[in-house]
């Protein structure tokens, strides 16, 4: 490994890095953060981003998630393509709704037991065939069923609907797809060409749930707009009062014709 490559895999998250990436000087005001593929191995001061709601740490060299335990507002987390073997710190992310941990080193479904207290968790991904990402425990054919049993509130596992609205339709389409694949199997004479032309009905991820969550960014923008509007109203009222005082001081009677254009 070249020295440059080795250095690139030992990046520590610092306040300077976060400020450079977001333009924010106050770490607590950061709501969304994308730190994909930077060679990060140490999460450093990331735990100081108390308001963080959306975090992408995919494609790094992270093995320990300790600083994430203090991110109480975090709703969406992507730690795919790292070196994580324990999700224990995520138990503190009480608002977590969506977790992508594909492409890590999770050895068994029991390693997920620490997340069972997360009441808002709806979407979990541990394998992504399209990206050739997985975890050691995904080699077991029944791991999705085991996860579904462990997390009855989860609606989507590895992009597949397992419960909630649309799950029955998803399963029906999946079964029909499998039936069509068997029907168009190359072993059947005359169907080899059809089999090679068959494609999925929809693109990868079409059925993935988009976790419904409040947007603090929109709320903050609305709040700032409301404050600005209120300030404008107060300035307008103050200007009207000043004009009225000036008119009384000069004993000027407003002429209605002066307002005609």
TORKOL-4160 file (C-alpha; in steps of 0.2 Angstrom, whole numbers, padded with zeros to 4 digits, m for minus):
261
<pt num="1" X="0000" Y="0000" Z="0000"/>
<pt num="2" X="0006" Y="0017" Z="m0005"/>
<pt num="3" X="0010" Y="0030" Z="0009"/>
<pt num="4" X="m0004" Y="0041" Z="0002"/>
<pt num="5" X="m0017" Y="0028" Z="0002"/>
<pt num="6" X="m0012" Y="0023" Z="0020"/>
<pt num="7" X="m0014" Y="0041" Z="0026"/>
<pt num="8" X="m0031" Y="0042" Z="0017"/>
<pt num="9" X="m0037" Y="0028" Z="0028"/>
<pt num="10" X="m0033" Y="0035" Z="0044"/>
<pt num="11" X="m0043" Y="0051" Z="0044"/>
<pt num="12" X="m0050" Y="0057" Z="0060"/>
<pt num="13" X="m0066" Y="0068" Z="0061"/>
<pt num="14" X="m0062" Y="0085" Z="0068"/>
<pt num="15" X="m0072" Y="0101" Z="0070"/>
<pt num="16" X="m0062" Y="0109" Z="0056"/>
<pt num="17" X="m0066" Y="0094" Z="0045"/>
<pt num="18" X="m0085" Y="0096" Z="0049"/>
<pt num="19" X="m0085" Y="0115" Z="0047"/>
<pt num="20" X="m0076" Y="0113" Z="0030"/>
<pt num="21" X="m0089" Y="0101" Z="0024"/>
<pt num="22" X="m0104" Y="0110" Z="0030"/>
<pt num="23" X="m0100" Y="0128" Z="0031"/>
<pt num="24" X="m0107" Y="0128" Z="0049"/>
<pt num="25" X="m0097" Y="0135" Z="0063"/>
<pt num="26" X="m0108" Y="0128" Z="0077"/>
<pt num="27" X="m0107" Y="0109" Z="0076"/>
<pt num="28" X="m0124" Y="0108" Z="0085"/>
<pt num="29" X="m0133" Y="0117" Z="0070"/>
<pt num="30" X="m0128" Y="0103" Z="0058"/>
<pt num="31" X="m0143" Y="0093" Z="0052"/>
<pt num="32" X="m0137" Y="0084" Z="0037"/>
<pt num="33" X="m0119" Y="0077" Z="0034"/>
<pt num="34" X="m0111" Y="0067" Z="0020"/>
<pt num="35" X="m0094" Y="0060" Z="0023"/>
<pt num="36" X="m0094" Y="0046" Z="0010"/>
<pt num="37" X="m0077" Y="0039" Z="0005"/>
<pt num="38" X="m0065" Y="0050" Z="0014"/>
<pt num="39" X="m0055" Y="0036" Z="0022"/>
<pt num="40" X="m0062" Y="0040" Z="0040"/>
<pt num="41" X="m0056" Y="0028" Z="0053"/>
<pt num="42" X="m0060" Y="0038" Z="0069"/>
<pt num="43" X="m0076" Y="0047" Z="0072"/>
<pt num="44" X="m0068" Y="0059" Z="0083"/>
<pt num="45" X="m0080" Y="0074" Z="0088"/>
<pt num="46" X="m0094" Y="0068" Z="0078"/>
<pt num="47" X="m0104" Y="0065" Z="0094"/>
<pt num="48" X="m0105" Y="0084" Z="0096"/>
<pt num="49" X="m0117" Y="0086" Z="0082"/>
<pt num="50" X="m0132" Y="0085" Z="0093"/>
<pt num="51" X="m0145" Y="0090" Z="0080"/>
<pt num="52" X="m0139" Y="0078" Z="0067"/>
<pt num="53" X="m0153" Y="0069" Z="0058"/>
<pt num="54" X="m0146" Y="0062" Z="0042"/>
<pt num="55" X="m0128" Y="0055" Z="0041"/>
<pt num="56" X="m0119" Y="0046" Z="0027"/>
<pt num="57" X="m0102" Y="0037" Z="0033"/>
<pt num="58" X="m0102" Y="0024" Z="0019"/>
<pt num="59" X="m0086" Y="0019" Z="0010"/>
<pt num="60" X="m0074" Y="0022" Z="0025"/>
<pt num="61" X="m0063" Y="0012" Z="0036"/>
<pt num="62" X="m0074" Y="0014" Z="0052"/>
<pt num="63" X="m0073" Y="0000" Z="0065"/>
<pt num="64" X="m0080" Y="0008" Z="0081"/>
<pt num="65" X="m0096" Y="0018" Z="0082"/>
<pt num="66" X="m0094" Y="0025" Z="0099"/>
<pt num="67" X="m0097" Y="0044" Z="0096"/>
<pt num="68" X="m0114" Y="0040" Z="0088"/>
<pt num="69" X="m0122" Y="0035" Z="0104"/>
<pt num="70" X="m0125" Y="0053" Z="0108"/>
<pt num="71" X="m0134" Y="0057" Z="0092"/>
<pt num="72" X="m0152" Y="0057" Z="0099"/>
<pt num="73" X="m0160" Y="0066" Z="0084"/>
<pt num="74" X="m0152" Y="0054" Z="0071"/>
<pt num="75" X="m0165" Y="0047" Z="0060"/>
<pt num="76" X="m0156" Y="0041" Z="0044"/>
<pt num="77" X="m0139" Y="0032" Z="0045"/>
<pt num="78" X="m0128" Y="0024" Z="0031"/>
<pt num="79" X="m0113" Y="0015" Z="0037"/>
<pt num="80" X="m0111" Y="0003" Z="0023"/>
<pt num="81" X="m0094" Y="m0002" Z="0016"/>
<pt num="82" X="m0085" Y="m0001" Z="0033"/>
<pt num="83" X="m0077" Y="m0012" Z="0045"/>
<pt num="84" X="m0090" Y="m0012" Z="0059"/>
<pt num="85" X="m0093" Y="m0028" Z="0069"/>
<pt num="86" X="m0104" Y="m0021" Z="0083"/>
<pt num="87" X="m0119" Y="m0009" Z="0083"/>
<pt num="88" X="m0120" Y="m0007" Z="0101"/>
<pt num="89" X="m0118" Y="0012" Z="0102"/>
<pt num="90" X="m0133" Y="0014" Z="0090"/>
<pt num="91" X="m0144" Y="0009" Z="0105"/>
<pt num="92" X="m0143" Y="0027" Z="0110"/>
<pt num="93" X="m0150" Y="0034" Z="0094"/>
<pt num="94" X="m0167" Y="0034" Z="0100"/>
<pt num="95" X="m0175" Y="0042" Z="0084"/>
<pt num="96" X="m0166" Y="0031" Z="0072"/>
<pt num="97" X="m0178" Y="0026" Z="0058"/>
<pt num="98" X="m0167" Y="0019" Z="0044"/>
<pt num="99" X="m0151" Y="0010" Z="0045"/>
<pt num="100" X="m0140" Y="0004" Z="0031"/>
<pt num="101" X="m0126" Y="m0007" Z="0037"/>
<pt num="102" X="m0122" Y="m0018" Z="0022"/>
<pt num="103" X="m0104" Y="m0022" Z="0018"/>
<pt num="104" X="m0098" Y="m0024" Z="0036"/>
<pt num="105" X="m0092" Y="m0037" Z="0048"/>
<pt num="106" X="m0107" Y="m0042" Z="0058"/>
<pt num="107" X="m0105" Y="m0060" Z="0062"/>
<pt num="108" X="m0123" Y="m0065" Z="0068"/>
<pt num="109" X="m0141" Y="m0059" Z="0070"/>
<pt num="110" X="m0138" Y="m0059" Z="0088"/>
<pt num="111" X="m0127" Y="m0043" Z="0086"/>
<pt num="112" X="m0143" Y="m0034" Z="0082"/>
<pt num="113" X="m0151" Y="m0037" Z="0099"/>
<pt num="114" X="m0145" Y="m0021" Z="0105"/>
<pt num="115" X="m0156" Y="m0011" Z="0093"/>
<pt num="116" X="m0173" Y="m0019" Z="0098"/>
<pt num="117" X="m0176" Y="m0004" Z="0110"/>
<pt num="118" X="m0177" Y="0008" Z="0095"/>
<pt num="119" X="m0196" Y="0010" Z="0093"/>
<pt num="120" X="m0195" Y="0021" Z="0077"/>
<pt num="121" X="m0184" Y="0009" Z="0067"/>
<pt num="122" X="m0193" Y="0004" Z="0051"/>
<pt num="123" X="m0180" Y="0001" Z="0037"/>
<pt num="124" X="m0164" Y="m0010" Z="0039"/>
<pt num="125" X="m0152" Y="m0016" Z="0026"/>
<pt num="126" X="m0138" Y="m0028" Z="0029"/>
<pt num="127" X="m0135" Y="m0034" Z="0011"/>
<pt num="128" X="m0135" Y="m0026" Z="m0006"/>
<pt num="129" X="m0133" Y="m0038" Z="m0020"/>
<pt num="130" X="m0132" Y="m0025" Z="m0033"/>
<pt num="131" X="m0117" Y="m0017" Z="m0024"/>
<pt num="132" X="m0110" Y="m0034" Z="m0019"/>
<pt num="133" X="m0111" Y="m0029" Z="m0001"/>
<pt num="134" X="m0116" Y="m0041" Z="0013"/>
<pt num="135" X="m0112" Y="m0046" Z="0031"/>
<pt num="136" X="m0105" Y="m0063" Z="0037"/>
<pt num="137" X="m0122" Y="m0068" Z="0045"/>
<pt num="138" X="m0131" Y="m0065" Z="0028"/>
<pt num="139" X="m0124" Y="m0081" Z="0022"/>
<pt num="140" X="m0138" Y="m0089" Z="0032"/>
<pt num="141" X="m0154" Y="m0091" Z="0021"/>
<pt num="142" X="m0166" Y="m0088" Z="0035"/>
<pt num="143" X="m0158" Y="m0072" Z="0042"/>
<pt num="144" X="m0171" Y="m0060" Z="0036"/>
<pt num="145" X="m0185" Y="m0070" Z="0044"/>
<pt num="146" X="m0175" Y="m0070" Z="0060"/>
<pt num="147" X="m0173" Y="m0051" Z="0059"/>
<pt num="148" X="m0192" Y="m0049" Z="0055"/>
<pt num="149" X="m0196" Y="m0059" Z="0071"/>
<pt num="150" X="m0183" Y="m0049" Z="0082"/>
<pt num="151" X="m0190" Y="m0032" Z="0075"/>
<pt num="152" X="m0209" Y="m0034" Z="0072"/>
<pt num="153" X="m0210" Y="m0015" Z="0069"/>
<pt num="154" X="m0198" Y="m0015" Z="0055"/>
<pt num="155" X="m0206" Y="m0014" Z="0038"/>
<pt num="156" X="m0192" Y="m0016" Z="0026"/>
<pt num="157" X="m0177" Y="m0027" Z="0026"/>
<pt num="158" X="m0164" Y="m0027" Z="0013"/>
<pt num="159" X="m0175" Y="m0017" Z="0002"/>
<pt num="160" X="m0190" Y="m0030" Z="0003"/>
<pt num="161" X="m0206" Y="m0025" Z="0011"/>
<pt num="162" X="m0210" Y="m0037" Z="0026"/>
<pt num="163" X="m0224" Y="m0029" Z="0034"/>
<pt num="164" X="m0236" Y="m0014" Z="0033"/>
<pt num="165" X="m0244" Y="m0007" Z="0018"/>
<pt num="166" X="m0238" Y="m0014" Z="0001"/>
<pt num="167" X="m0230" Y="m0030" Z="0009"/>
<pt num="168" X="m0243" Y="m0042" Z="0002"/>
<pt num="169" X="m0242" Y="m0034" Z="m0016"/>
<pt num="170" X="m0223" Y="m0034" Z="m0015"/>
<pt num="171" X="m0223" Y="m0053" Z="m0010"/>
<pt num="172" X="m0235" Y="m0056" Z="m0024"/>
<pt num="173" X="m0225" Y="m0048" Z="m0037"/>
<pt num="174" X="m0209" Y="m0057" Z="m0030"/>
<pt num="175" X="m0218" Y="m0074" Z="m0032"/>
<pt num="176" X="m0224" Y="m0070" Z="m0049"/>
<pt num="177" X="m0207" Y="m0064" Z="m0054"/>
<pt num="178" X="m0199" Y="m0081" Z="m0048"/>
<pt num="179" X="m0213" Y="m0090" Z="m0057"/>
<pt num="180" X="m0209" Y="m0081" Z="m0073"/>
<pt num="181" X="m0190" Y="m0085" Z="m0071"/>
<pt num="182" X="m0194" Y="m0103" Z="m0069"/>
<pt num="183" X="m0205" Y="m0103" Z="m0084"/>
<pt num="184" X="m0192" Y="m0095" Z="m0095"/>
<pt num="185" X="m0178" Y="m0106" Z="m0089"/>
<pt num="186" X="m0165" Y="m0109" Z="m0102"/>
<pt num="187" X="m0168" Y="m0128" Z="m0099"/>
<pt num="188" X="m0184" Y="m0126" Z="m0107"/>
<pt num="189" X="m0182" Y="m0128" Z="m0126"/>
<pt num="190" X="m0186" Y="m0113" Z="m0136"/>
<pt num="191" X="m0187" Y="m0101" Z="m0121"/>
<pt num="192" X="m0168" Y="m0098" Z="m0119"/>
<pt num="193" X="m0169" Y="m0082" Z="m0128"/>
<pt num="194" X="m0184" Y="m0076" Z="m0118"/>
<pt num="195" X="m0175" Y="m0079" Z="m0102"/>
<pt num="196" X="m0160" Y="m0069" Z="m0107"/>
<pt num="197" X="m0172" Y="m0054" Z="m0111"/>
<pt num="198" X="m0182" Y="m0055" Z="m0095"/>
<pt num="199" X="m0179" Y="m0040" Z="m0084"/>
<pt num="200" X="m0186" Y="m0035" Z="m0066"/>
<pt num="201" X="m0202" Y="m0026" Z="m0067"/>
<pt num="202" X="m0195" Y="m0011" Z="m0058"/>
<pt num="203" X="m0178" Y="m0004" Z="m0054"/>
<pt num="204" X="m0168" Y="m0009" Z="m0038"/>
<pt num="205" X="m0175" Y="0000" Z="m0023"/>
<pt num="206" X="m0192" Y="0004" Z="m0031"/>
<pt num="207" X="m0201" Y="m0004" Z="m0016"/>
<pt num="208" X="m0189" Y="0004" Z="m0003"/>
<pt num="209" X="m0198" Y="0013" Z="0011"/>
<pt num="210" X="m0194" Y="0031" Z="0013"/>
<pt num="211" X="m0194" Y="0034" Z="0031"/>
<pt num="212" X="m0206" Y="0048" Z="0036"/>
<pt num="213" X="m0198" Y="0060" Z="0047"/>
<pt num="214" X="m0200" Y="0078" Z="0051"/>
<pt num="215" X="m0188" Y="0090" Z="0042"/>
<pt num="216" X="m0179" Y="0102" Z="0054"/>
<pt num="217" X="m0172" Y="0111" Z="0040"/>
<pt num="218" X="m0190" Y="0115" Z="0033"/>
<pt num="219" X="m0195" Y="0119" Z="0051"/>
<pt num="220" X="m0180" Y="0131" Z="0053"/>
<pt num="221" X="m0183" Y="0140" Z="0037"/>
<pt num="222" X="m0202" Y="0142" Z="0041"/>
<pt num="223" X="m0197" Y="0149" Z="0058"/>
<pt num="224" X="m0184" Y="0161" Z="0050"/>
<pt num="225" X="m0197" Y="0167" Z="0037"/>
<pt num="226" X="m0210" Y="0169" Z="0051"/>
<pt num="227" X="m0198" Y="0180" Z="0061"/>
<pt num="228" X="m0193" Y="0190" Z="0046"/>
<pt num="229" X="m0212" Y="0193" Z="0041"/>
<pt num="230" X="m0216" Y="0198" Z="0059"/>
<pt num="231" X="m0201" Y="0210" Z="0059"/>
<pt num="232" X="m0207" Y="0218" Z="0043"/>
<pt num="233" X="m0224" Y="0220" Z="0050"/>
<pt num="234" X="m0217" Y="0229" Z="0066"/>
<pt num="235" X="m0206" Y="0240" Z="0055"/>
<pt num="236" X="m0222" Y="0245" Z="0045"/>
<pt num="237" X="m0232" Y="0249" Z="0060"/>
<pt num="238" X="m0217" Y="0259" Z="0067"/>
<pt num="239" X="m0216" Y="0268" Z="0051"/>
<pt num="240" X="m0235" Y="0272" Z="0051"/>
<pt num="241" X="m0233" Y="0279" Z="0068"/>
<pt num="242" X="m0219" Y="0290" Z="0064"/>
<pt num="243" X="m0228" Y="0297" Z="0049"/>
<pt num="244" X="m0243" Y="0300" Z="0059"/>
<pt num="245" X="m0233" Y="0309" Z="0073"/>
<pt num="246" X="m0224" Y="0320" Z="0059"/>
<pt num="247" X="m0241" Y="0325" Z="0052"/>
<pt num="248" X="m0248" Y="0330" Z="0068"/>
<pt num="249" X="m0232" Y="0340" Z="0072"/>
<pt num="250" X="m0233" Y="0349" Z="0056"/>
<pt num="251" X="m0252" Y="0350" Z="0057"/>
<pt num="252" X="m0254" Y="0343" Z="0040"/>
<pt num="253" X="m0270" Y="0336" Z="0034"/>
<pt num="254" X="m0268" Y="0322" Z="0022"/>
<pt num="255" X="m0275" Y="0326" Z="0005"/>
<pt num="256" X="m0284" Y="0311" Z="m0003"/>
<pt num="257" X="m0280" Y="0318" Z="m0020"/>
<pt num="258" X="m0261" Y="0316" Z="m0016"/>
<pt num="259" X="m0263" Y="0297" Z="m0016"/>
<pt num="260" X="m0269" Y="0297" Z="m0034"/>
<pt num="261" X="m0257" Y="0292" Z="m0047"/>
